[in-house]
Amino acid sequence: MLPDVRRRRLPKLFLLVTALALPLTACGQDLGKSNFARTTVPAAAGTGQTSDGPITDAAVAADVLRTIKPCQFLTKEALAPLGLGTVEEDPSPSSIAFDRCAGKVKDPGGKEMRLDFEIGNTLLPHADKTTGQVGGLPLRVNKTDETSCTVAAMTALNPDLAMTLSVTYPGDPCRPGQTVLEAVVQKIHNGPEKYSTPSGTLVTADPCTVVDSAAVAPAVPSPKSAPTGLHSCDWKSNGTDPTITVEFVRGLPPLEGDGYSKVDLGGGVTGFQKKGTASSSECEVEWQHRPWQGEDVELAQVDYRSYAAQADADDPCGKAVAVAKNVVTKLPKP
């Protein structure tokens, strides 16, 4: 996805490379000293969710998770009973993603703990990091270094999707991560706060179902879709190149400038396209769907990228616009 000053998500490729570059060191049993209450995450048992079978828990179905507000799990009220320390500020929702939030805690010794929570994540610890269950869901734990740990409650398998909490904390980041994630899963099952879902909202839309494969095929031969989050979906051939990404985010209304130019998407919808400047062939098209909150609106985005093609010969914006025109016809009506 192309960078932009208007609160854009980091490129997916960058996130993937960063995740793969981290050492995959398991969170060991020597948990050291901690300044907060210890909890126990139950190991996998003969009953309940196995680590490789289908996940059938209705509370964590994708269409349910899409509507859940992420910051409720990192508030003072949510974290205080867990004994982690003092929550000094309200959690910070992502400026673009519907399902991400960040918070900070100071433990009784004054050490800072940073918490980054995402409800629908596909950049996950590998399956061999499965270490039992959390609330009946498979639990994966990956301690990447002495101060960083990611814990994941799997909500779908093949393709994998999870609620993840990334913790940065000196000494023992995995234990507080598991403590918080247990509380998250419990809250998910006991009536979490949800977004309002007015008619036509993109919050509830499945990005893998709002485009026809026939419309993607000219850009991506024999395309197959795979979710890359609750609100994003990639279309690829058998290989990895090229790719069409359909994504729904929140943000400021799109404008001309900074490389963006207007394009007619049909049906009275004006889009804004931006061609990439790197050696790869890339173009992003975005448009406003409906109001969100405050100055923000709901945005639909279509991104085409090919690392093998030359942009001048590939016409990336023509391909992205063609797919975007099809998406416009299939989105829920505001």
C-alpha positions in Angstrom: 0.0 0.0 0.0 1.3 3.4 -0.9 2.5 5.8 1.8 0.6 8.9 2.4 0.6 11.6 5.0 -3.1 11.2 5.7 -2.8 8.5 8.3 -2.0 5.5 6.2 -1.2 1.9 7.3 2.4 0.8 7.0 2.9 -1.3 3.8 1.9 -4.9 4.3 5.1 -6.1 2.8 7.1 -4.1 5.3 5.1 -5.5 8.2 5.6 -9.1 6.9 9.3 -8.7 6.4 9.6 -7.2 9.9 7.7 -10.0 11.4 9.8 -12.7 9.6 13.0 -10.9 10.6 12.3 -11.3 14.3 13.9 -14.3 15.9 11.4 -17.1 16.7 12.4 -17.9 20.3 9.7 -19.7 22.3 8.5 -18.1 25.5 10.1 -20.5 28.0 9.0 -21.8 31.3 11.5 -19.8 33.3 9.3 -16.7 33.6 11.5 -14.9 36.1 10.3 -12.3 38.6 7.3 -10.2 38.0 5.6 -7.4 39.9 2.0 -8.4 39.2 -0.4 -11.1 40.0 0.4 -14.5 38.3 -2.2 -16.3 36.3 -2.3 -19.7 34.7 -3.2 -20.3 31.1 -4.7 -23.8 31.0 -2.9 -26.4 28.8 -4.7 -28.1 26.0 -7.0 -30.9 27.3 -8.8 -33.7 25.8 -12.0 -31.6 25.5 -12.3 -28.2 24.0 -10.6 -26.7 20.9 -7.6 -28.6 19.5 -4.7 -26.8 17.9 -5.4 -28.0 14.4 -9.1 -28.6 14.1 -11.7 -26.1 12.8 -12.7 -23.3 15.3 -16.4 -23.3 15.6 -16.8 -20.8 18.5 -19.6 -18.4 17.3 -18.3 -15.6 19.6 -15.1 -15.3 17.5 -16.6 -15.7 14.0 -15.2 -13.1 11.7 -18.6 -11.3 11.1 -18.9 -10.9 14.9 -15.4 -9.8 15.5 -15.6 -7.1 12.8 -18.1 -5.1 15.0 -16.2 -5.2 18.3 -14.5 -2.1 19.6 -10.8 -2.8 20.4 -10.0 -0.2 23.0 -12.4 -1.5 25.7 -9.9 -4.2 26.6 -7.1 -1.7 27.5 -9.0 0.7 29.6 -8.3 1.4 33.3 -11.5 -0.5 34.2 -10.4 -3.5 32.1 -6.8 -3.7 33.2 -7.0 -2.7 36.9 -8.4 -6.1 38.1 -5.4 -7.9 36.4 -2.8 -6.5 38.8 -0.4 -5.4 36.1 0.1 -1.9 37.5 -1.2 1.6 36.8 -3.0 2.6 33.6 -2.1 6.3 33.4 -3.7 7.2 30.0 -6.8 6.2 28.0 -5.9 3.7 25.3 -5.2 5.0 21.8 -7.3 3.7 18.9 -5.7 3.3 15.6 -6.2 6.4 13.3 -7.0 4.1 10.4 -7.9 0.5 11.5 -11.2 -0.4 13.0 -9.8 -3.2 15.1 -6.5 -2.0 16.6 -5.7 -0.1 19.8 -2.6 0.6 22.0 -2.1 1.3 25.7 0.5 1.7 28.4 0.8 0.5 31.9 3.4 1.2 34.6 4.1 -1.8 36.9 4.5 -1.3 40.6 8.3 -0.9 40.1 7.8 1.9 37.6 8.7 -0.1 34.5 6.6 0.7 31.4 4.6 -1.9 29.6 3.4 -1.2 26.1 0.4 -3.1 24.8 -0.7 -3.3 21.1 -3.9 -5.1 20.5 -5.5 -6.2 17.2 -8.7 -8.2 16.9 -8.1 -9.6 13.4 -4.4 -10.3 12.7 -2.8 -12.6 10.1 0.9 -11.8 11.0 1.1 -14.5 13.6 3.4 -16.8 15.6 3.8 -20.0 13.7 1.7 -23.1 14.6 4.6 -24.7 16.4 4.3 -21.9 19.0 0.9 -23.2 20.1 1.1 -23.6 23.9 -2.3 -24.7 25.0 -5.6 -22.8 25.2 -6.9 -19.5 26.3 -10.7 -19.4 26.8 -11.0 -22.6 24.8 -9.1 -21.1 21.8 -5.7 -22.3 20.7 -3.0 -20.1 22.2 0.3 -19.2 20.4 3.1 -17.4 22.2 6.2 -16.1 20.6 8.9 -14.3 22.7 11.0 -12.5 20.1 13.5 -11.1 22.6 13.9 -10.3 26.3 11.4 -7.4 26.1 9.0 -8.4 23.4 6.3 -11.0 23.1 3.3 -11.7 21.0 0.4 -13.8 22.3 -2.3 -14.9 19.9 -5.8 -16.4 20.6 -6.6 -18.2 17.3 -10.1 -17.4 16.0 -9.7 -19.2 12.6 -7.3 -21.8 11.1 -6.3 -22.4 7.5 -6.2 -19.5 6.8 -5.1 -18.4 10.2 -6.6 -15.4 12.0 -6.2 -14.4 15.6 -6.7 -11.8 18.3 -3.1 -10.7 19.1 -1.5 -8.7 21.9 2.1 -7.6 21.4 3.8 -6.6 24.6 6.9 -4.7 25.2 8.1 -4.9 28.7 11.5 -5.5 30.3 12.0 -8.9 31.8 8.9 -10.9 31.3 6.6 -9.7 28.5 4.8 -13.0 27.8 3.2 -13.4 31.2 1.3 -10.1 31.2 0.4 -10.7 27.6 -1.3 -14.0 28.5 -3.0 -12.4 31.5 -4.5 -9.6 29.4 -5.4 -12.0 26.5 -7.3 -14.3 29.0 -9.4 -11.3 30.0 -10.0 -10.3 26.4 -11.3 -13.7 25.5 -13.5 -13.8 28.5 -15.0 -10.3 27.6 -15.5 -11.5 24.0 -17.7 -14.3 25.4 -19.5 -12.1 27.9 -20.9 -9.2 25.9 -18.2 -6.9 24.4 -18.9 -3.3 23.4 -19.7 -3.1 19.7 -19.7 -0.4 17.0 -23.0 0.9 15.8 -23.7 -0.6 12.4 -25.8 1.8 10.4 -27.1 0.7 7.0 -24.4 0.6 4.5 -21.4 0.6 6.8 -18.2 -1.0 5.7 -17.4 -2.2 9.3 -19.5 -5.3 8.7 -18.5 -5.9 5.1 -16.4 -8.9 4.2 -13.7 -7.6 1.8 -13.2 -11.0 0.2 -16.8 -10.9 -1.1 -17.2 -7.4 -2.5 -15.4 -8.1 -5.9 -16.0 -10.6 -8.6 -13.2 -12.9 -9.5 -13.9 -12.1 -13.2 -13.2 -8.5 -12.5 -9.8 -9.3 -10.8 -8.7 -11.9 -13.5 -7.4 -9.3 -16.0 -5.0 -8.0 -13.3 -4.4 -11.3 -11.5 -4.7 -14.4 -13.6 -6.7 -17.3 -12.0 -7.2 -15.2 -8.8 -7.8 -16.7 -5.4 -8.8 -14.7 -2.4 -7.5 -14.9 1.2 -8.3 -12.6 4.1 -5.4 -10.5 5.4 -7.4 -9.2 8.3 -11.0 -8.7 9.3 -11.2 -5.7 6.9 -8.7 -6.6 4.2 -8.4 -9.3 1.5 -5.7 -10.2 -1.0 -6.3 -11.7 -4.4 -3.4 -13.6 -5.9 -2.5 -16.3 -8.5 -0.8 -19.5 -7.4 2.3 -17.5 -6.8 2.6 -14.2 -4.9 2.7 -11.7 -7.8 0.8 -9.7 -8.8 -1.7 -8.9 -6.0 -4.9 -7.0 -5.7 -5.8 -5.9 -2.2 -9.3 -4.7 -1.1 -9.4 -3.0 2.2 -11.7 -0.9 4.4 -10.3 1.7 6.8 -11.3 4.9 8.5 -9.6 8.2 7.8 -9.9 11.8 6.5 -11.8 12.3 3.2 -9.5 11.8 0.2 -8.3 14.8 -1.7 -6.4 15.7 -4.8 -2.7 16.3 -4.3 0.3 14.4 -2.9 0.3 12.4 -6.1 -3.5 11.6 -6.0 -5.7 12.5 -8.9 -9.5 12.1 -9.4 -10.9 9.2 -11.3 -14.6 8.4 -12.1 -15.6 5.0 -10.6 -19.1 5.1 -11.9 -22.4 5.4 -10.0 -21.6 9.0 -9.0 -18.5 7.9 -7.0 -15.3 9.8 -7.4 -12.1 7.9 -6.6 -8.6 9.1 -6.1 -5.7 7.2 -7.7 -2.0 7.3 -6.9 0.7 5.5 -8.9 3.7 4.1 -7.0 7.1 5.7 -7.4 9.2 2.6 -6.7 10.6 0.2 -9.3 7.7 -2.1 -8.8 4.4 -1.6 -10.6 1.8 -0.3 -8.1 -1.3 1.9 -7.9 -3.8 2.6 -5.1 -7.4 3.8 -5.6 -9.5 5.0 -2.7 -12.8 6.6 -2.2 -15.2 7.8 0.5 -18.0 5.5 1.2 -19.9 7.1 4.1 -19.3 9.3 7.2 -17.6 7.6 10.2 -17.0 9.7 13.4 -16.1 13.3 13.7 -14.1 14.4 10.6 -13.3 10.8 9.6 -15.1 8.8 7.0 -15.2 5.2 5.9 -12.8 4.6 3.1 -12.7 1.7 0.5 -9.3 1.0 -1.1 -8.1 -1.1 -3.9 -4.4 -1.6 -4.3 -2.6 -3.3 -7.3 1.0 -4.2 -7.1 3.5 -6.3 -9.1 7.1 -6.6 -8.2 8.0 -8.3 -11.4 6.4 -5.9 -13.9 7.5 -2.5 -15.0 5.0 0.2 -14.2 5.3 2.0 -17.6 4.3 -1.2 -19.5 1.9 -2.7 -16.9 -0.7 0.1 -16.4 -1.1 -0.5 -12.7 -3.7 2.3 -12.3 -5.8 1.0 -15.1 -5.9 -2.4 -13.4 -6.7 -1.0 -10.0 -9.4 1.3 -11.3 -11.1 -1.5 -13.2 -11.3 -3.6 -10.0 -12.4 -0.6 -8.0 -15.3 0.0 -10.4 -16.5 -3.5 -9.7 -16.1 -3.1 -5.9 -18.3 0.1 -6.0 -21.2 -1.9 -7.4 -21.0 -4.5 -4.7 -20.5 -2.5 -1.5 -23.5 -2.1 0.9 -25.4 1.0 0.0 -25.1 3.9 2.5 
